[in-house]
Amino acid sequence: MSKTTAIVTGGSTGIGLAICRRLLANGLQVINLSRRPAGLAAPGLISVSVDLMDPAATREVANRIVREHQVTTVVHNAGAIREKNLEAVEPDDLQALFNLHLAAPVALVKAALPAMRAARHGRVVLVSTRAVLGLAKRTAYASTKAGMLGMARTWALELGPEGVTVNVVAPGPIAETEMFDGVVPAGDPRREQLARTIPVRRLGNPDDVAQAVEFFVRPEAAFITGQVLYVCGGTSVGSLTL
């Protein structure tokens, strides 16, 4: 068995890559699960290619990883939006994002549970979104990401007695990410307009979110579980206009 290992999903770019950097800096071995390799070459970082919308492939990869590594930290960051008005939403959109946002972390955490229980220590962080509070054209995205909140609270109650904490980080508008850039491209005047509606008057960046994830993962955060931390510049207590 290798040293303590963290699984991070969606670590190839943006928020996931920033999370990988921070966990590596904290001395963890990091296994990135994404469709593409992480945009970083570093000792202690392993990239595994997998489509997390495929439940069977996700389970196979998860079970293979835990046979070789002592996984006691799982950070599920991978996500997709599928921006559509209600009349355009199809059952396939809901199923695909259910697989990615909910079924994938279930498979990953279940696979890691034996090592967490043996160590009497575990950290699970689910990266959701401020959009769970409401945002137009986000039916499949917001509904499945909202499911993370109930899942985390449930797991916090079940796993707390075994030393495992489960928390959620919910980002607001984060620039320098493929998801954000796909909706509001660089140079689009809506970026400046959006920043003016955010209480702190700026867009977030990937490391803003990674710092919150790092906090929940640290050993010192052992008395915090079942919580949702909005990293959103204040948009969770105000309005967001895009």
N, C-alpha and C positions, 0 to 999 in steps of 0.2 A: 504493500500500500504506500502511496506517495504522501507527501505532507498535505495538510488541510487544503481543500480545494473548493473554489467557488465556481458554480455554473452561472454564466451571464448569457442571456439570449439577446440577439440583435446587436452584437458588439462590433459589427463591421464598420459602422460610421456613427456620427452624431452622439446622442446621449449614451448609447451602449458602449461606444469606444471610450468616452470619458469615464464611464464607470469602470471599465477594464483597467484603465490607467490608474485610477485611484485605489482599486483593490490590489493591484500589483505593487503599488507603492506601500501598501500596508502588509506586504509579505505573504499574501495568499497566492497560491497557484490558481490561474483563471482558465477555464475552458469556455470559449465563446461558441455558442450555437447560432448559426445564421446561414443564410443561403450563400454568402460570400465570406472569404477569409477576413479577419479583422485587419483594418488598415494600420497595423502596428506590428513590428517585429520586436519582441522583447523576451528575455528569459522568463520562464514561468507561464507563458501564454501559449495555449493550444487552441487552434480553430478547428471546428468540426462542421462540415457542411450538412445541413438538414433543412427540409421544408417543414416548419412547425405547424403549418396548416394541415399536414398529413399525420393523423393520430398514430397510425401504425409505425411510421418512420420515427416519430418522436419517441415513442415507447422503446423502440429498438435501440436508438442512440442512448437514451437515458440509462437503460439497463446495462448496455456495454460500458458506459462511463463509470458507473458505480462498481462494476466488477474490478476496475483498475485503479480507482481513486476514492479517497475518503471525502465525499462531498458533504460538507456541513453548512454550506451557504448556497442559496439559490436566489438569483435576481432575475426576475422575468420582466424584461424590458421590451422585447420585440412587439411591434404593433403595426397595424395597417388601418387606413381610414375608410376607404370606399365612400367618398363623398357623393351623396345623392339626395335629391328631394324625395319625400315620402313615396310619391307615385312611381318612382323609378326603382325603389328598393325591392329586391327579390329574395326569396328564401335562401338562395345560394349565398347571398351576401351575409346573412345572419349566421349560416352554418360555417362559412369560412372563418369569420371573425370569432365565432364561438370556439372553433378548434384552436385558433391562434391565441386568443386572450384568456381562455378559461381551461380548455382541455389540456393544452400544453403544460401550464404550470401544475395542474393536477398530476400529470404523468411524471414530471421532473421531481416534484416534492415527494411523491410516493416512492420513487426510486431511491431518493436520498435519505428517507426516514430511518432505515436501519442504522446508518452511520451516525446520524444525529442522535438517535436514542442511545447508541453505544457510548457516544461522547458526552451525553447529557448536556448537549449544547447544539444549537442550530439557529440560523438566521434565514428568514425568507422575506424578501422585499418584492412586492408587485408594483410595477410602474403603470399607473392608470392615467387619468387625464382630468384636467379641470372641466372638460366638456361633459362630464357626468352630471354637472349642474345644469346643463342645457346649452346646446349650440345647434344652429340650423344646419341641415344637410348631414347630420351625424347619427342617423337612426341606428345603423348596425354598430358603428364605432362606440357611441356613447353608451348604448345598452349593454354591450358585452364588457366594456371597460367598467361600467357600474357594477357588474357582477363580481368584479374583483374585490370590491369593498365588502360585500357580504361574505365572500369566500375567506378573505383575510380575517374577519372578525370571528368566523366560525373556527378556523384553524387556530387562532390565538387561544380560544377557549379549550380546544382539544389538546393542543400541544404544549401549552404553557407549563403544565406540571412536569414536563420532560426537559425543560430548559430551552425550548425552541420558541423564539419570538417571530411574529408575523406582522408586518406593517406594509402600508401603501404610501407611495410617493405619487402625487398627482400634479404633473407639470401643466403650466399654462402655455402661452405662446413662446416657443423656443426656436430661435433662429439657428442657422448653421446645422439644420437637420434636413434629411431628404423629405420627410413628411411635411414639414412646414414649407420648405422651398417648393414642393409640388403644388401647394395651395396658393402661396403668395411668393412668386419668384423674386429673386434678387432684382432690385431696380424698380419693382412695382411700387407706385406711390401709396398703395394701401398699407405698406409696411409702416411708413411714418404716421399715417392716419391711425393705424392700430396701436402703435406705441403711445400715441396721445391719449388713448382711452384707458391705458393701464395706469393704476395709481402711482407706481414708481417711475412712470414715463420712459420705459425702455422695454425692449424685448428681452427675454431670457436667453441664456446660452447653455450649451450642454453641461458645462461644469457646474452651473447653478444646481442642476438636478443631481449630478453625480455626487456632489458634496452631501446632499440629503441622504442619498442611498448609503454613502460611506458612514454617515452617522448611525443609521439603523443597524449596520453590519457590525460595528465595533463591539467588543466585549462589554464596554461600559454602558451600552444601551440595553442591558439585560432586564431592566424594570419597565421597559416600554414595549407594549404589544397591543395589537388590534387597533392601531391608530392610522389616521389618514393625514398626511402632511401635504398641503397644497403649496407647490413651489411655482407661484403664478403671478408674482408682482402685485398681489392684492386683488386680482380679478375674481377670486372666489367670493369676495365680499362686496363686489361692485358689478358693473356691467362689462361686457366684452362685445365690441362692435367690429365686425370684419366685412 
